[in-house]
Amino acid sequence: MRYTALPWFWSDQYDCKLQIVGLNQGHNHTVVRPGASDASRSIWYYRDDQLLAIDAMNEPRSYAFGRKIIEAGINPTPQQVADPATDLKALVLGK
């Protein structure tokens, strides 16, 4: 089995920690997931039903579980992602 690394990036921009996983090239819609505070959120990039990438701003939990979701080939629906009540950890665990 060949290992293919998932692209990722992080940067501290003043009071914002930006974390990116995946490549958003070719996306045709996005979903904004609210964060734990007004200063945090994540943008989830989709091509049709395929999750491509996530940009997380001050939202390390969305980044961490989003990375695992992408690596596992899981494709949560945009409605699941947009709902802050959706447990990202449960998606990773298949619950």
MOPAC internal coordinates of N, CA, C and O (Angstrom, degrees):
PM7 1SCF
backbone

  N    0.0000 0     0.00 0     0.00 0    0    0    0
  C    1.4521 1     0.00 0     0.00 0    1    0    0
  C    1.5261 1   108.75 1     0.00 0    2    1    0
  O    1.2310 1   120.97 1   -47.50 1    3    2    1
  N    1.2981 1   115.74 1   132.50 1    3    2    1
  C    1.4556 1   121.13 1  -178.57 1    5    3    2
  C    1.5308 1   110.47 1   -89.96 1    6    5    3
  O    1.2310 1   120.45 1   -46.05 1    7    6    5
  N    1.3079 1   116.74 1   133.95 1    7    6    5
  C    1.4626 1   121.95 1   178.97 1    9    7    6
  C    1.5266 1   109.52 1   -87.54 1   10    9    7
  O    1.2310 1   120.64 1   -53.21 1   11   10    9
  N    1.3162 1   116.38 1   126.79 1   11   10    9
  C    1.4557 1   121.92 1   174.81 1   13   11   10
  C    1.5173 1   107.85 1  -120.16 1   14   13   11
  O    1.2310 1   121.18 1   -63.71 1   15   14   13
  N    1.3150 1   115.34 1   116.29 1   15   14   13
  C    1.4673 1   120.06 1  -177.82 1   17   15   14
  C    1.5283 1   110.84 1   -70.61 1   18   17   15
  O    1.2310 1   120.58 1   -41.24 1   19   18   17
  N    1.3058 1   116.49 1   138.76 1   19   18   17
  C    1.4494 1   122.65 1   175.66 1   21   19   18
  C    1.5298 1   107.85 1   -83.39 1   22   21   19
  O    1.2310 1   119.78 1   -55.27 1   23   22   21
  N    1.3359 1   118.02 1   124.73 1   23   22   21
  C    1.4718 1   119.29 1   179.93 1   25   23   22
  C    1.5304 1   111.18 1   -62.47 1   26   25   23
  O    1.2310 1   120.85 1   -39.09 1   27   26   25
  N    1.3286 1   115.99 1   140.91 1   27   26   25
  C    1.4556 1   121.02 1   177.12 1   29   27   26
  C    1.5195 1   108.99 1  -150.02 1   30   29   27
  O    1.2310 1   121.01 1   -19.14 1   31   30   29
  N    1.3278 1   115.67 1   160.86 1   31   30   29
  C    1.4561 1   121.52 1  -176.06 1   33   31   30
  C    1.5236 1   107.74 1  -158.37 1   34   33   31
  O    1.2310 1   120.73 1   -31.88 1   35   34   33
  N    1.3218 1   116.21 1   148.12 1   35   34   33
  C    1.4612 1   119.78 1   170.98 1   37   35   34
  C    1.5157 1   109.04 1  -144.47 1   38   37   35
  O    1.2310 1   121.06 1   -26.27 1   39   38   37
  N    1.3185 1   115.57 1   153.73 1   39   38   37
  C    1.4587 1   121.44 1   178.48 1   41   39   38
  C    1.5134 1   108.76 1  -157.64 1   42   41   39
  O    1.2310 1   120.80 1   -38.39 1   43   42   41
  N    1.3192 1   116.08 1   141.61 1   43   42   41
  C    1.4603 1   121.39 1   172.48 1   45   43   42
  C    1.5231 1   107.45 1   -95.77 1   46   45   43
  O    1.2310 1   120.55 1   -62.11 1   47   46   45
  N    1.3216 1   116.55 1   117.89 1   47   46   45
  C    1.4594 1   122.78 1   179.98 1   49   47   46
  C    1.5241 1   108.10 1  -117.00 1   50   49   47
  O    1.2310 1   121.20 1   -87.38 1   51   50   49
  N    1.3280 1   115.31 1    92.62 1   51   50   49
  C    1.4580 1   122.05 1  -175.90 1   53   51   50
  C    1.5297 1   109.09 1    56.19 1   54   53   51
  O    1.2310 1   119.49 1    66.84 1   55   54   53
  N    1.3302 1   118.58 1  -113.16 1   55   54   53
  C    1.4641 1   120.12 1  -177.53 1   57   55   54
  C    1.5338 1   112.57 1   -97.02 1   58   57   55
  O    1.2310 1   120.66 1  -163.94 1   59   58   57
  N    1.3261 1   116.34 1    16.06 1   59   58   57
  C    1.4581 1   120.22 1  -179.75 1   61   59   58
  C    1.5256 1   110.67 1  -120.66 1   62   61   59
  O    1.2310 1   120.64 1   -54.28 1   63   62   61
  N    1.3241 1   116.39 1   125.72 1   63   62   61
  C    1.4708 1   121.56 1   172.57 1   65   63   62
  C    1.5214 1   106.24 1   -96.72 1   66   65   63
  O    1.2310 1   120.82 1   -65.93 1   67   66   65
  N    1.3245 1   116.04 1   114.07 1   67   66   65
  C    1.4522 1   122.56 1   179.50 1   69   67   66
  C    1.5224 1   108.61 1   -99.76 1   70   69   67
  O    1.2310 1   120.55 1   -53.97 1   71   70   69
  N    1.3303 1   116.55 1   126.03 1   71   70   69
  C    1.4629 1   122.60 1   177.10 1   73   71   70
  C    1.5221 1   107.33 1  -128.20 1   74   73   71
  O    1.2310 1   120.77 1   -49.67 1   75   74   73
  N    1.3280 1   116.13 1   130.33 1   75   74   73
  C    1.4585 1   122.28 1  -177.06 1   77   75   74
  C    1.5144 1   108.66 1  -126.87 1   78   77   75
  O    1.2310 1   120.80 1   -41.69 1   79   78   77
  N    1.3223 1   116.07 1   138.31 1   79   78   77
  C    1.4570 1   121.17 1   174.71 1   81   79   78
  C    1.5266 1   107.95 1  -135.83 1   82   81   79
  O    1.2310 1   120.70 1   -41.64 1   83   82   81
  N    1.3180 1   116.27 1   138.36 1   83   82   81
  C    1.4597 1   121.79 1  -178.48 1   85   83   82
  C    1.5119 1   111.38 1    84.41 1   86   85   83
  O    1.2310 1   121.42 1     0.26 1   87   86   85
  N    1.3292 1   114.88 1  -179.74 1   87   86   85
  C    1.4658 1   121.67 1   178.28 1   89   87   86
  C    1.5204 1   108.80 1  -120.73 1   90   89   87
  O    1.2310 1   120.58 1   -52.40 1   91   90   89
  N    1.3214 1   116.49 1   127.60 1   91   90   89
  C    1.4605 1   120.02 1  -176.44 1   93   91   90
  C    1.5248 1   113.27 1   -88.27 1   94   93   91
  O    1.2310 1   119.79 1  -174.13 1   95   94   93
  N    1.3204 1   118.01 1     5.87 1   95   94   93
  C    1.4626 1   121.24 1   178.73 1   97   95   94
  C    1.5220 1   110.40 1   -59.93 1   98   97   95
  O    1.2310 1   120.91 1   -48.12 1   99   98   97
  N    1.3248 1   115.87 1   131.88 1   99   98   97
  C    1.4509 1   120.34 1   178.37 1  101   99   98
  C    1.5158 1   114.64 1    86.62 1  102  101   99
  O    1.2310 1   119.86 1  -175.44 1  103  102  101
  N    1.3309 1   117.87 1     4.56 1  103  102  101
  C    1.4687 1   118.35 1   179.69 1  105  103  102
  C    1.5261 1   109.75 1   -69.43 1  106  105  103
  O    1.2310 1   120.92 1   -29.14 1  107  106  105
  N    1.3360 1   115.86 1   150.86 1  107  106  105
  C    1.4560 1   119.01 1   176.52 1  109  107  106
  C    1.5333 1   112.47 1  -124.18 1  110  109  107
  O    1.2310 1   120.46 1  -179.99 1  111  110  109
  N    1.3298 1   116.73 1     0.01 1  111  110  109
  C    1.4650 1   119.48 1   169.00 1  113  111  110
  C    1.5222 1   109.71 1  -163.29 1  114  113  111
  O    1.2310 1   121.64 1   -21.73 1  115  114  113
  N    1.3245 1   114.46 1   158.27 1  115  114  113
  C    1.4609 1   121.54 1  -179.84 1  117  115  114
  C    1.5200 1   109.60 1  -127.56 1  118  117  115
  O    1.2310 1   122.03 1   -21.22 1  119  118  117
  N    1.3220 1   113.71 1   158.78 1  119  118  117
  C    1.4616 1   121.54 1   175.72 1  121  119  118
  C    1.5249 1   106.99 1  -130.50 1  122  121  119
  O    1.2310 1   120.72 1   -47.36 1  123  122  121
  N    1.3174 1   116.23 1   132.64 1  123  122  121
  C    1.4604 1   121.11 1   176.19 1  125  123  122
  C    1.5200 1   108.02 1   -97.15 1  126  125  123
  O    1.2310 1   121.11 1   -54.89 1  127  126  125
  N    1.3299 1   115.47 1   125.11 1  127  126  125
  C    1.4619 1   121.33 1   176.26 1  129  127  126
  C    1.5225 1   107.49 1  -105.50 1  130  129  127
  O    1.2310 1   120.29 1   -58.73 1  131  130  129
  N    1.3344 1   117.05 1   121.27 1  131  130  129
  C    1.4655 1   119.13 1   178.72 1  133  131  130
  C    1.5276 1   110.97 1   -61.41 1  134  133  131
  O    1.2310 1   121.22 1   -30.68 1  135  134  133
  N    1.3163 1   115.28 1   149.32 1  135  134  133
  C    1.4509 1   120.64 1   178.54 1  137  135  134
  C    1.5107 1   112.58 1   -99.12 1  138  137  135
  O    1.2310 1   121.65 1     9.72 1  139  138  137
  N    1.3056 1   114.45 1  -170.28 1  139  138  137
  C    1.4643 1   121.00 1  -178.12 1  141  139  138
  C    1.5278 1   112.23 1   -74.14 1  142  141  139
  O    1.2310 1   120.01 1   162.54 1  143  142  141
  N    1.3409 1   117.59 1   -17.46 1  143  142  141
  C    1.4638 1   121.39 1   179.15 1  145  143  142
  C    1.5250 1   108.86 1  -141.48 1  146  145  143
  O    1.2310 1   120.92 1    -6.01 1  147  146  145
  N    1.3199 1   115.84 1   173.99 1  147  146  145
  C    1.4661 1   119.72 1   178.24 1  149  147  146
  C    1.5228 1   112.00 1   -64.92 1  150  149  147
  O    1.2310 1   119.97 1   157.63 1  151  150  149
  N    1.3247 1   117.67 1   -22.37 1  151  150  149
  C    1.4613 1   121.97 1  -178.22 1  153  151  150
  C    1.5289 1   112.80 1   -93.14 1  154  153  151
  O    1.2310 1   120.18 1  -170.91 1  155  154  153
  N    1.3252 1   117.27 1     9.09 1  155  154  153
  C    1.4641 1   119.68 1  -178.16 1  157  155  154
  C    1.5245 1   110.40 1  -131.01 1  158  157  155
  O    1.2310 1   121.83 1   -33.27 1  159  158  157
  N    1.3242 1   114.10 1   146.73 1  159  158  157
  C    1.4670 1   121.57 1   177.17 1  161  159  158
  C    1.5169 1   107.63 1  -171.86 1  162  161  159
  O    1.2310 1   121.11 1    -9.88 1  163  162  161
  N    1.3116 1   115.49 1   170.12 1  163  162  161
  C    1.4623 1   119.73 1   173.32 1  165  163  162
  C    1.5231 1   108.62 1  -138.11 1  166  165  163
  O    1.2310 1   121.55 1   -32.22 1  167  166  165
  N    1.3216 1   114.64 1   147.78 1  167  166  165
  C    1.4597 1   122.51 1   177.83 1  169  167  166
  C    1.5234 1   106.26 1  -111.35 1  170  169  167
  O    1.2310 1   120.58 1   -54.33 1  171  170  169
  N    1.3105 1   116.49 1   125.67 1  171  170  169
  C    1.4632 1   123.11 1  -178.75 1  173  171  170
  C    1.5157 1   107.81 1  -109.58 1  174  173  171
  O    1.2310 1   120.50 1   -55.71 1  175  174  173
  N    1.3323 1   116.66 1   124.29 1  175  174  173
  C    1.4669 1   123.00 1  -174.99 1  177  175  174
  C    1.5271 1   110.37 1  -101.54 1  178  177  175
  O    1.2310 1   121.03 1   -50.79 1  179  178  177
  N    1.3275 1   115.64 1   129.21 1  179  178  177
  C    1.4605 1   122.32 1  -179.67 1  181  179  178
  C    1.5298 1   111.30 1  -123.33 1  182  181  179
  O    1.2310 1   121.02 1   -34.32 1  183  182  181
  N    1.3088 1   115.65 1   145.68 1  183  182  181
  C    1.4613 1   122.55 1   161.90 1  185  183  182
  C    1.5178 1   104.79 1  -111.42 1  186  185  183
  O    1.2310 1   121.08 1   -72.55 1  187  186  185
  N    1.3233 1   115.54 1   107.45 1  187  186  185
  C    1.4588 1   121.71 1  -172.43 1  189  187  186
  C    1.5319 1   108.45 1    56.07 1  190  189  187
  O    1.2310 1   119.46 1    63.82 1  191  190  189
  N    1.3338 1   118.63 1  -116.18 1  191  190  189
  C    1.4630 1   121.02 1  -179.41 1  193  191  190
  C    1.5304 1   113.34 1   -98.45 1  194  193  191
  O    1.2310 1   119.87 1  -176.58 1  195  194  193
  N    1.3284 1   117.86 1     3.42 1  195  194  193
  C    1.4612 1   122.69 1  -175.14 1  197  195  194
  C    1.5300 1   110.72 1   -95.13 1  198  197  195
  O    1.2310 1   120.30 1   -60.57 1  199  198  197
  N    1.3238 1   117.04 1   119.43 1  199  198  197
  C    1.4628 1   121.58 1   175.45 1  201  199  198
  C    1.5164 1   108.64 1   -73.42 1  202  201  199
  O    1.2310 1   120.33 1   -54.95 1  203  202  201
  N    1.3492 1   116.97 1   125.05 1  203  202  201
  C    1.4610 1   122.34 1  -176.84 1  205  203  202
  C    1.5237 1   113.63 1  -105.02 1  206  205  203
  O    1.2310 1   120.79 1   137.52 1  207  206  205
  N    1.3410 1   116.10 1   -42.48 1  207  206  205
  C    1.4651 1   119.27 1  -170.35 1  209  207  206
  C    1.5226 1   110.33 1  -160.59 1  210  209  207
  O    1.2310 1   121.85 1   -15.36 1  211  210  209
  N    1.3284 1   114.07 1   164.64 1  211  210  209
  C    1.4659 1   121.19 1   177.93 1  213  211  210
  C    1.5297 1   108.10 1  -139.64 1  214  213  211
  O    1.2310 1   120.97 1   -45.97 1  215  214  213
  N    1.3243 1   115.75 1   134.03 1  215  214  213
  C    1.4601 1   122.67 1   168.98 1  217  215  214
  C    1.5214 1   106.21 1  -110.05 1  218  217  215
  O    1.2310 1   119.83 1   -57.21 1  219  218  217
  N    1.3147 1   117.93 1   122.79 1  219  218  217
  C    1.4630 1   121.73 1  -179.66 1  221  219  218
  C    1.5220 1   109.56 1  -117.75 1  222  221  219
  O    1.2310 1   120.65 1   -52.69 1  223  222  221
  N    1.3133 1   116.37 1   127.31 1  223  222  221
  C    1.4492 1   122.70 1   178.14 1  225  223  222
  C    1.5230 1   108.42 1  -112.06 1  226  225  223
  O    1.2310 1   120.65 1   -66.98 1  227  226  225
  N    1.3232 1   116.37 1   113.02 1  227  226  225
  C    1.4707 1   122.44 1  -177.97 1  229  227  226
  C    1.5222 1   111.41 1    53.50 1  230  229  227
  O    1.2310 1   120.73 1  -143.95 1  231  230  229
  N    1.3111 1   116.21 1    36.05 1  231  230  229
  C    1.4661 1   121.21 1  -176.57 1  233  231  230
  C    1.5340 1   109.32 1  -139.07 1  234  233  231
  O    1.2310 1   120.20 1  -111.53 1  235  234  233
  N    1.3534 1   117.22 1    68.47 1  235  234  233
  C    1.4593 1   120.69 1  -176.29 1  237  235  234
  C    1.5270 1   113.90 1   -62.86 1  238  237  235
  O    1.2310 1   119.78 1   151.35 1  239  238  237
  N    1.3131 1   118.03 1   -28.65 1  239  238  237
  C    1.4664 1   120.09 1   179.61 1  241  239  238
  C    1.5299 1   110.66 1   -66.42 1  242  241  239
  O    1.2310 1   120.33 1   134.56 1  243  242  241
  N    1.3249 1   116.98 1   -45.44 1  243  242  241
  C    1.4679 1   120.12 1   177.16 1  245  243  242
  C    1.5207 1   110.93 1   -62.13 1  246  245  243
  O    1.2310 1   120.62 1   140.23 1  247  246  245
  N    1.3321 1   116.43 1   -39.77 1  247  246  245
  C    1.4638 1   119.94 1   178.09 1  249  247  246
  C    1.5317 1   110.49 1   -63.01 1  250  249  247
  O    1.2310 1   120.10 1   129.81 1  251  250  249
  N    1.3127 1   117.42 1   -50.19 1  251  250  249
  C    1.4658 1   121.19 1  -175.20 1  253  251  250
  C    1.5275 1   111.95 1   -62.68 1  254  253  251
  O    1.2310 1   120.46 1   130.23 1  255  254  253
  N    1.3291 1   116.72 1   -49.77 1  255  254  253
  C    1.4610 1   118.63 1  -179.62 1  257  255  254
  C    1.5222 1   111.46 1   -73.82 1  258  257  255
  O    1.2310 1   120.25 1   146.57 1  259  258  257
  N    1.3361 1   117.13 1   -33.43 1  259  258  257
  C    1.4582 1   120.05 1   176.08 1  261  259  258
  C    1.5143 1   111.85 1   -61.60 1  262  261  259
  O    1.2310 1   120.81 1   140.26 1  263  262  261
  N    1.3207 1   116.06 1   -39.74 1  263  262  261
  C    1.4656 1   120.14 1   177.47 1  265  263  262
  C    1.5308 1   110.83 1   -61.22 1  266  265  263
  O    1.2310 1   120.82 1   135.31 1  267  266  265
  N    1.3304 1   116.03 1   -44.69 1  267  266  265
  C    1.4675 1   120.12 1   178.82 1  269  267  266
  C    1.5226 1   111.09 1   -64.57 1  270  269  267
  O    1.2310 1   120.58 1   142.59 1  271  270  269
  N    1.3262 1   116.50 1   -37.41 1  271  270  269
  C    1.4677 1   121.30 1   178.74 1  273  271  270
  C    1.5252 1   110.19 1   -62.59 1  274  273  271
  O    1.2310 1   120.42 1   132.92 1  275  274  273
  N    1.3273 1   116.80 1   -47.08 1  275  274  273
  C    1.4694 1   120.33 1   179.64 1  277  275  274
  C    1.5255 1   110.67 1   -64.75 1  278  277  275
  O    1.2310 1   120.43 1   134.55 1  279  278  277
  N    1.3324 1   116.78 1   -45.45 1  279  278  277
  C    1.4705 1   120.14 1  -179.31 1  281  279  278
  C    1.5300 1   111.81 1   -60.28 1  282  281  279
  O    1.2310 1   120.33 1   146.23 1  283  282  281
  N    1.3297 1   116.97 1   -33.77 1  283  282  281
  C    1.4609 1   121.01 1  -178.61 1  285  283  282
  C    1.5295 1   112.53 1   -84.10 1  286  285  283
  O    1.2310 1   120.38 1   174.34 1  287  286  285
  N    1.3333 1   116.87 1    -5.66 1  287  286  285
  C    1.4586 1   119.75 1  -179.38 1  289  287  286
  C    1.5187 1   113.58 1    74.63 1  290  289  287
  O    1.2310 1   120.61 1  -158.45 1  291  290  289
  N    1.3213 1   116.45 1    21.55 1  291  290  289
  C    1.4597 1   121.61 1   178.63 1  293  291  290
  C    1.5297 1   108.20 1   -82.76 1  294  293  291
  O    1.2310 1   120.52 1   -41.01 1  295  294  293
  N    1.3197 1   116.61 1   138.99 1  295  294  293
  C    1.4589 1   121.20 1   179.55 1  297  295  294
  C    1.5221 1   110.73 1  -123.17 1  298  297  295
  O    1.2310 1   120.44 1   -94.67 1  299  298  297
  N    1.3378 1   116.77 1    85.33 1  299  298  297
  C    1.4638 1   118.36 1   176.54 1  301  299  298
  C    1.5193 1   109.48 1   -64.49 1  302  301  299
  O    1.2310 1   120.75 1   -30.41 1  303  302  301
  N    1.3158 1   116.17 1   149.59 1  303  302  301
  C    1.4637 1   119.53 1   178.79 1  305  303  302
  C    1.5276 1   109.37 1   -69.82 1  306  305  303
  O    1.2310 1   120.42 1   -25.35 1  307  306  305
  N    1.3216 1   116.80 1   154.65 1  307  306  305
  C    1.4670 1   118.95 1   175.15 1  309  307  306
  C    1.5315 1   112.49 1   -56.40 1  310  309  307
  O    1.2310 1   120.15 1   146.15 1  311  310  309
  N    1.3282 1   117.32 1   -33.85 1  311  310  309
  C    1.4657 1   120.45 1   178.80 1  313  311  310
  C    1.5312 1   110.86 1   -65.99 1  314  313  311
  O    1.2310 1   120.07 1   140.70 1  315  314  313
  N    1.3305 1   117.47 1   -39.30 1  315  314  313
  C    1.4682 1   120.56 1   177.00 1  317  315  314
  C    1.5268 1   110.54 1   -62.96 1  318  317  315
  O    1.2310 1   120.64 1   134.27 1  319  318  317
  N    1.3153 1   116.38 1   -45.73 1  319  318  317
  C    1.4633 1   121.27 1  -177.44 1  321  319  318
  C    1.5237 1   110.96 1   -65.05 1  322  321  319
  O    1.2310 1   119.84 1   138.64 1  323  322  321
  N    1.3161 1   117.90 1   -41.36 1  323  322  321
  C    1.4609 1   121.42 1  -177.10 1  325  323  322
  C    1.5236 1   112.97 1   -69.72 1  326  325  323
  O    1.2310 1   120.06 1   158.31 1  327  326  325
  N    1.3176 1   117.48 1   -21.69 1  327  326  325
  C    1.4615 1   121.93 1  -177.35 1  329  327  326
  C    1.5298 1   109.96 1   -85.59 1  330  329  327
  O    1.2310 1   119.62 1   -67.81 1  331  330  329
  N    1.3354 1   118.32 1   112.19 1  331  330  329
  C    1.4695 1   119.73 1  -179.35 1  333  331  330
  C    1.5247 1   113.44 1   -62.65 1  334  333  331
  O    1.2310 1   120.09 1   164.47 1  335  334  333
  N    1.3257 1   117.44 1   -15.53 1  335  334  333
  C    1.4692 1   120.59 1   177.95 1  337  335  334
  C    1.5341 1   111.95 1   -79.37 1  338  337  335
  O    1.2310 1   119.87 1   166.51 1  339  338  337
  N    1.3245 1   117.85 1   -13.49 1  339  338  337
  C    1.4613 1   120.67 1   177.86 1  341  339  338
  C    1.5207 1   109.30 1   -67.58 1  342  341  339
  O    1.2310 1   120.40 1   -53.97 1  343  342  341
  N    1.3081 1   116.84 1   126.03 1  343  342  341
  C    1.4585 1   123.29 1   179.89 1  345  343  342
  C    1.5249 1   109.02 1   -84.83 1  346  345  343
  O    1.2310 1   120.47 1   -73.76 1  347  346  345
  N    1.3375 1   116.71 1   106.24 1  347  346  345
  C    1.4661 1   120.90 1  -178.26 1  349  347  346
  C    1.5212 1   111.89 1   -62.36 1  350  349  347
  O    1.2310 1   120.27 1   144.33 1  351  350  349
  N    1.3262 1   117.10 1   -35.67 1  351  350  349
  C    1.4633 1   120.80 1   178.08 1  353  351  350
  C    1.5298 1   110.41 1   -61.30 1  354  353  351
  O    1.2310 1   120.41 1   138.81 1  355  354  353
  N    1.3206 1   116.82 1   -41.19 1  355  354  353
  C    1.4665 1   120.88 1   178.72 1  357  355  354
  C    1.5281 1   110.90 1   -62.96 1  358  357  355
  O    1.2310 1   120.30 1   143.61 1  359  358  357
  N    1.3443 1   117.03 1   -36.39 1  359  358  357
  C    1.4674 1   119.62 1   176.65 1  361  359  358
  C    1.5247 1   110.86 1   -62.26 1  362  361  359
  O    1.2310 1   120.64 1   137.78 1  363  362  361
  N    1.3208 1   116.39 1   -42.22 1  363  362  361
  C    1.4655 1   120.92 1   178.61 1  365  363  362
  C    1.5228 1   110.66 1   -62.47 1  366  365  363
  O    1.2310 1   120.55 1   139.52 1  367  366  365
  N    1.3224 1   116.55 1   -40.48 1  367  366  365
  C    1.4616 1   121.95 1  -177.92 1  369  367  366
  C    1.5261 1   113.15 1   -81.87 1  370  369  367
  O    1.2310 1   120.57 1   175.59 1  371  370  369
  N    1.3418 1   116.51 1    -4.41 1  371  370  369
  C    1.4674 1   120.77 1   178.89 1  373  371  370
  C    1.5039 1   113.91 1    75.55 1  374  373  371
  O    1.2310 1   120.53 1  -151.69 1  375  374  373
  N    1.3245 1   116.59 1    28.31 1  375  374  373
  C    1.4723 1   120.92 1  -179.64 1  377  375  374
  C    1.4984 1   110.90 1  -101.91 1  378  377  375
  O    1.2310 1   120.10 1   180.00 1  379  378  377

